[in-house]
Amino acid sequence: MNSVLVVFGIWAGFSGILQLATAVGRLKTYGAQWAMILSGAQSALAGVAMVVIAYGPEPVSIANIAPYAAFGAFYFAVSAIWLTISDSRQGKLRTAS
């Protein structure tokens, strides 16, 4: 299980760094990338934490990954709701003009 946590931690760290870089790059063009920035930073930090936990003295379990997955689902939902509302507002503006 420790090896699984290390691999998952490395994946979370790299994917978080890429997500953070993408969000920062899109900030000027699209704006409102705060959920993606938070999610990317959280993933990168969680990846490091998972690797540290995997090499620690405590036994590891699926509970070490559950908070990461829960926060990821939360950020995804926030982004989806935000984009839906934004698209809805822009659609109303287009039909009004």
Secondary structure, DSSP 8 states (H G I E B T S, - for coil): -HHHHHHHHHHHHHHHHHHHHHHHHHHHHH---HHHHHHHHHHHHHHHHHHHHHTSSS---GGGTHHHHHHHHHHHHHHHHHHHHHHHHHHHHHHH-
